[in-house]
């Protein structure tokens, strides 16, 4: 809970010889005296370059005003514990066929290695929609939303000092949907996108990595599952490994899509396809992830970037995001047209970003001999796709699955690319909605009416 002891206290104060439990007991005993203020002002944690009173003691002192070591006033109202709200609003999905409802929930509490955020924005993704439609097994009731930006409010108790220094209180951060544990078989081999703990607990149980949720209804205490961090809520708890600090030069709300849409696109093109400058690429399906693939492909120096969709509006938008050519799959044969545009060979890379058997096959047949077909789109569990095995074997076609990127390695890189202007976050976000509009926005997403990405924005 504590960042460090104040240097004067370390040298002079006999209280540092006591355990923190003993100090807490003493503070409770003298809560009404000025000694409490002097004691607690010596117990500091780092935040934005200024000392901060540990949140452990704020409930004891209530809302009284204190000062940091540099004389700057510290007001408990600036912090959640001891001065902030005890409940929040969140959108809860209960069961298939029923709308999301806005519920009062308890403010979630972070545990070791976790961070409490005040949510600024959360993207609305087809992955959420798969849960709503029961295409994929996931426990309910659940708070959806898995790409967020927000402000760091608090660290869980016993969080290591390096993490607190990296993610200081008050910092604006972006959160990735794959939240690596950092210690499993795959994480220690730099394959965080395959994190065993994430798939076992987050995707398997709707919980964080102690097997428990952080979300509870305010009136009954009923536990509510979390889809990743459960970002469709005014506050959320995120494992620190999934967070990176967002510079002030980037748009606060729109940057939320770096947590999934752009994160997934980067993982597909950089880690799975190993895309090089001068290569040709086709992106089949130009929704949130597909349109992000177009921007990443342009940033990586794609020579030909072919966008494929069935909606002319999406294809027009694709041109703004980097597509050099477009194909309307409802009017033309996709494989034939791609080969026509590439001198009869096919593209170096084809990305399937829709999750349908037909588009899976189109991606496999659209690549040149020795090309890479990267499958990103999710489908209903049990869905299968067919392709000619002889073609794949003889033509050395590589079919690669890709779910996302690697938070600790790739999220900071994405932020740097965004700062350099490699892709345009504001153009990628086409709609901003309120939390109360989340259900209808998911319905519009299901109808194919959302160009690019829609986000829920919080005040």
N, C-alpha and C positions, 0 to 999 in steps of 0.2 A: 504493500500500500504506500510506503514511503519512498520518495525518490532519493533523498539523502538528508543527513543532519546538518543543520547550520554549522559552519566552522567554529563560531564562538561557543555554541552549545557543546560541540565535540570536545573543545579544549577545557571548558570550565564547568559545564553543567553536570552535576552528579547523577541526574536522572538518566543519562545515557547508559549507565551501568545496569539499569533495570530493564526487564523485558518490556515490550510494547504493551503486554497485557497489564503489567503493573502500572505503567504510565497512564493507561486508560482508566484504571481504577482510581488513581490519584486525581486525574482530571475530573472525574465524576464527583469526587469528594469535595473538590474546591471550585465547582462550576460557577458558583455565585461570586467568587472573588477575582480580583485583578490578577492574582497569581496564575489563574487558568489561562488568561490571555498571554501572559509572558511565556508560560510553558509551551503552549501550542504554537506560538509564533516562532519557536525554535525548531519545531518539527515541520520541515519544509519538503515539498516536492516541486520538481521543475515544471514550468509551464509557460511557454512563450517568453522565455528568458527571465521570468520573475518567479520568486518563491510563491508557493500556494499552500494554504493550510490543508493538511490531509483530510480527505472526505470522511475518514473514520471518526473525526472529532466534531464535524459540523452538526450532527444531530444533537450533540450534547450542549453546544453553545447556542443553538437556534440561529436566528437571523442577525446576530450582532455583527458589528463591523470591526475588521482587524486590518493590520498593515503588514506588508511584506518587508523583507530585510532592507529593501531600498527605499522604504517609506511610502510606496504606492498603496492606496487603500484597496482592500479586498472585501468585497461584499458577497455575503452568502447567497444573495439573490442571483448572482452570476452563475451559480452552480446548481445542479439538479438536487443533490442531497441537502436537506436541511432548509432549502429555500425555494425549490422548484415544484412543479406539479407532481402529483402521485399517480395520475392516470393519463392515458393518451388515447387517441383515436387510431383504429387500425381497420383495414378491410379484411374480412374473414370469409373464406370459402368453406361452406359447410358440406355440400354434397352435390353431385351432378344433377343438372336440371334446375338448380335453385340459384338465385342471384347472390353475389357477394353482399354482405351487410356490413355497415359501419358500426363497430363495437367499441365500448369503453374497456380498456385493458390497463393492467398495472404497468408502470414503467419497468422495463426489463432491467435486471441487474447483471452486470458482467462478472465473470469469474476469472481465475488466473489466466493470463494470456489473451484476454478478451477486452474489447473496447466498446463503451457505450457511445453511440452517435445520436445527435439530433439530425434527423433525416432532412436533407434539402430536396432531393429528387430521386425518383425510382423509375426505371424503364419498364415498359410493358412488353413482354416477350412471348413468342410462340411456345416456349417451354412452359410458361405459366398456363398458357391455353391448353396444352396437352394434359396438364393436371386437371383443369376445369372440365375438360371433355372426357376424363378418365381414360385417355389413350395410354397413359402410363400410371402404374401403381404408385400411389403415394397416400400416406395416412391423412385423414381429415378429422376435425376441422383444421384449417391451415391458413396462415398468413403468407401470401405469395409475394413475389418481388425479389429479384436477386441481383440487380445492378443498381448501385446507389452512390450518391455523394452525400456527405454530411459533415457535421462539426464534432470533433472529439470533445466529449464532456467528462469522461471518467475512465480510468483503467481499473480492471479487476484487481482484487487484493493479491499480493505476492507476485504481481507482474514484474518481470526483470527490468532493471534500470535502463538497459539499452533500448528496449521497446518504448518505454515512457519518453526517452529522449528523442527517439525517431518519430514518434507520434504524439507531440505535446498537446496538452489540453488547449483547446481553442483552434487547433489546426483544422483546415478543410482537407478532407480525404476522399478518395474514391475506393470503392470496395468491389473486388472480383467475386464472381459467383462460385468459382471453385476455390474453396477456402482450405489450403493445404495444412495438414497437421505439422509437417516439418520433420517428422521422425519415422514414418513408416518405410516399408521396403522400397516404394517408388520415390518418395520424397527425398530420401538420402541419395538416390541415383539421378537427381535432377529431373524426375518425371512427375512433377507435382500435379499435372493434369490427370494423372492416374491414381491420386492419393487414395489409399485403401480406407483410411479413416473417414474421409469425406463421403465416399460411396456407402460405407457401412452405416454411418450415423445420419449425415445430412440427407442423402438421397434415400437411404433405407428406412430411417426411423423419424425423419422430420425433427431432428434434435441437433444440439451441438455435441462436442466430443466427450462429454461425460455421460452421454446417453439421455440427457434431459433437455427439455425446451426451456426457453427463458420467457415465454409468453403465457400469461394467465388472464382470464376475464376478471374485470374489476369487481363485479358484483358477487360472483360465485367462487372465484379462484380456479375455475375449470382450466386445465392446461390446453393450449392451442399449439399445434405443430408449426414448424418454421421451414419454409422452402429457402434454403441457404440462410440468409440473415433475416428473412421476413421483412423485406424493405417497404411494403405497402403499409407503413405505420409511421407515426410521428417520431418515434425513437426506435432504434434497433441496436442489437448487440452483434458484433462481428469479431471473429478471431483476428488478432493483430497481423498474422501472416498474410491475410487477404487484403490488407490496406496499404495504400501509398499516399503520400502527401500531395495535394493538388496545388500547384502554384497559382498565384493570384492572376496571372496572365491568361488563364484558361477560364471559359465560362463555367460557373459553379453548377448550374442545373444540367446543362447539356453534357457535361463531362461524365454524368452517370452512365452513359452508354459505353464508356470504356470498360465497364465492369463485366459486360457480356457481349454485346453486338460487335464492337471493335476487338475486344479481347478474343472472341471466338474466331473472327476473321484473321487476326494476326497469327493465332495458333495454327490455323489451317494453311496459311500461305508460308509462314516462316518455319514452323516446326515440322509440319507434316509434308508439305510440298517442297520445302527448301527452294522457294522461288528465287530466280536470279534475274538481274536486269536484262532486258532484251527478249524475254520469253513471252509467249502468247498464252492467253488464259480465257476461258469461258466460265461465266458465273451463271448457273441455272437456278433462277429464283432470286428476285431482287427486293426482298423484304428487309428487315432490320439487319440481319447478318449478311445477306447477299449484297446489299448496297454498301455495307462496310467493307466487304471483300473488294469491291470496285475501287474504293478509296485506297485501300492497302496495296492493291495491285498497281495502281498508278504511282504510289509512293515508292514502290520497289522497282519501278522502271519498266513496267509491262509494255511491250511493243504494240500488241493488239489486245484489247480488253473487250470481250464480247459479252453483252448482257442479254440474258434470255428470260422472258416472262410472257404472260398471256394478257397483261394489262398495258395498253399504250401509255397511260399516265405514268406508270412505274418505269417504263422504258424511257420516256422523256426525262424523268428525274434521274435515271441512270446516266444519261449523257452529261448531266451537270456534275455527277460524282466521279467521272473519269472514264466511262465507257466510250470506246472508239467506234463500236458497231453495236447494233441491237437486233434481236430476232424476236418476233412475236410468235410464240410456239403454237398459238391457235390458228395461225395463217400459213406457217411454213414448217417443213420438216427440219427439226433442229440439227440432227447429225449431218444431213446433206448440206445445209446452209453453212454450218461451221467449217466443213471441209472445203466448201467452195471459197470461203473467205481466207483459207489458209493454204491455198495451192494444192488442195486435194489430200493433204497429210493429216490434218487435225491439229488441235492445240497442244502445247506442251503440258498444260494443266487445265483440268476441268473441275470446278467446285460445284457439288450438288448441295444446295442450301434450302431445299424444300421438304424433303423427307417423304418422297413418293416413289413407288417401284418404277414407274415410267421414267421419272427424271434420273433415278439411280442408273438405269440402263443407258439413258442418253449421255450421261457423264462418262460412262465406261467406253462407249463407242465413239465419243467425240475427240478423244485424245489420239495423238500420233503414236506410232510404234515406239515403245519405250517411255510413253508419257505417263503422267500421274493423274489419277482420278481420286479426288479427295471428297469424302462423304461427310457432310456436316449436319444436314437436316435430320431432325428426329421424326420418328413415325410411331404409330401405335405398336405396343409390344407384340411381338410375334409376326410382324410384317416381314415378308421376304421379297427379294427381287431376283430376277433371272437374267443371265447373260451367257454368251457363248464361251464355254471354257477353252475351246481350241483357240479362239481369237485372243483371249487373255494370255494363254500360255505362249503361243507362237509369236505374238506381237509384243511380248514382255510388258504388258500393261500392268501398272502397279495401282492397286485399289487400296486406299488408305483411309481409315476412319480417323476423325478428329473431333473431339468434344469441346476443347477450349485451349487455353494457354496456361502458362506457369506464372502464378501471381507474383512471387518474389523476384523472379527474373524479368518477366515480360511487362508487367504493369508499369514499372518505372521507365522502361524503354518506350512504351506507348505514350506516356506523358511527355517525354522528350520529343517524340515525333510530332505530337500535337502542338507543342510549343514552337517547333520549327515550321509549322504550317503544312506538314505533310498530308494532313487530312482536315476537313472542315467539320467540326462538331456541330455547329449551329445549323448547317445545311442538312445534316443527317437527321436532326430532330425536327419533325414536321408538325407535331401537335403537342401542346402542353395542356394537361387536364388536372382537375382537382381530385382529391381522394374519393369524393362522393361520385365522381364520374368514371371511376375505374371499371365498374361492371359493364357499362355501356361501351367503353372503349375496347374492352376485350371482345365484346360482341362485334364491334366494327372490324377489329383485327381478324376475327374468324370469317367475316364476310369478304375479306380481302380489300377493305376500304382504306387501310392505313398505308400511306406512302412513307417509306423510311421507318422511323421510330417514333412512337408516342411515349411521353413520359408523364408521370404524376409529379406535380411540383408542390412542395410544402412551403408555407410562409416562414 
